[in-house]
Structure formats: structure tokens, C-alpha cells
């Protein structure tokens, strides 16, 4: 007999179970990239809610002030036209010719619809910014805090800082010949605000990597925001006078800024709440997967 046939059979090496070897480890699943489509859907939902709330707020509170401002502008335009042509009846006829193409009710409906559309667009950009800022981190880590922080940065960059330089004016204020100039100034203010927030974010991140504590990082970000505001005031001022009574003007500006506060707050809260729900769903799915993976191993041990 050969030695191979007389020797006892050697034990074969253990073979790993396909169910455990094919399942990704918790580390790899936690560091997986963001799924973009779910975040875009979350941004659309949060933006739609935020736009609707902002539009209803403007309709109920700011729109009466707009109606008053439009009435004052129509009276002022009629008086100037009458003074130029020397006849009240003729001014009245021209005012009738200049009647609005759409009724105020249609304009009110359009205000809410426009606010919802703008909210949806902001929600999409918010989701993209969320992915870019947190692309190297886990998906379900602190979604509430991250959403609120990003919403606060968006409010500073796109609402508060530009509004401090160019406050909102009621409709009808401004010469039609300076529309392009005013639009260019507003776009420049938005760009400066965004660049300022990017600078503040980079300072916060780089100082954190250098080992500095939270007070140093937060003070540096605040200094960047203050510097951004100083740069904004280097831009030219509003080229047109504002012939509106001061109480009406400031009430309108305060309510306009309040609508922006509501927009960004609702966007951050809704996006964060949906993120928390997705995180809980992901944790539950992970627990079920772990139990499913552990069952075959327990069964083989019993056998």
C-alpha cells in the first residue's frame, strides 16, 4: 500500500460561507458615497415646503404692504403725468389705459406659485451643496445639525448679507432705465456673499485640521463673514431714490427679510427631519441585515 492510502485523511481547511464573505463590512457600507437621487428628492420636498410657507407668509403679511405701495406709486405717477400734460382728466385717462394686465387676485396666486418654484430650485441646489460639503463623510451622520448649519450659511450668503447692502424695495420703486444696473449689483452681491461663505467654510475646515479648537474656528468664520459685509459696502449704492414713506418702507423690508428667514429655516428643518428619518430607516435595515447574516452562522454551529 502506498503511504497516501495508509495515512489518515487530513482535515480540509475551513471554507467561508458565501453569505458572510459576500456581504460588505460595516466600514465599507458606512463610507460609501452619497446616493444623489434620494438627496435630490429630499431637497425637492424640503424646497417645496419652504417655498409654500414663504409664499403664504408673503401673501398674508407682505402683500397688503405691496398693495399700499402700488397705490402710492400709481398716485405719484398720475400726479407727475398730470403736471407734465396740465390736465387731470387726461391723466385719469392715461391711468385707465395703464391698467394692470392681470388682476390682483391673479398676481396673488402667481406670488405663491413663484415662491414654490423658487423653493424647489433652491432645494435642488441645497441638496447638491450638501453632497459637496459632506462628500467624504458618512451619509447618516448628524443630518439634523448639518442641514441647519448649511441652511444658516445659505441665509447669510444669499439673503442677509446682500439685503444689508441692498434692502428690498416695494414694487414700482426705481427707474426703468436702471433695471439692468440694479440687477447687476444684486447678482454681484449674491456672488460676493457666496464667496464669503466659502471662505468662512475653508477657514473653519483648515483650522480644524491644524488642531485649533472650536472658538478659534468660529471666530475665524465670523471674521470672514464680517469681511464679506465690508466688501459688499464697496459696491455702488442704489442708483434710484425711494419715494415711499419711511414706515411703509421699513415694514416692507422687515417682512421681506422675515420671509427669507422662514424660507431657509423651513428648508433646513424639513431637510434635516427627512435626513433623520432616512438615518433611522438605514439603521433598522442594517440591524435586519446583521440578524440575517448571523442566522446561517448560528445554524451551522448547531449542526
Protein Blocks (a to p, Z undefined) as FASTA:
>chain_A
ZZklmpccddddddddfklmmpccfklmmmpccdfklmmmmmmmmmmmmmmmmmmmmmmm
mmmmmmmmmmmmmmmmmmmmmmmnopaklmmmmmmmmpcfbdfklmmmmmmmmmmmmmmm
mmmmmmmmmmmmmmmbcfkgokllmmmmmmmmmmmmmmmmmmmmmccddehiacfklmmm
mmmmmmmmmmmmmmmmmmmmmmmmmmmmnopafklmmmmmmmmmmmmmmmmmmpccdfbd
cdddfklmmmmmmmmmmmmmmmmmmmmmmmmmmmmmmmmmmmmmmmmmmmmmmmmmmmmm
mZZ
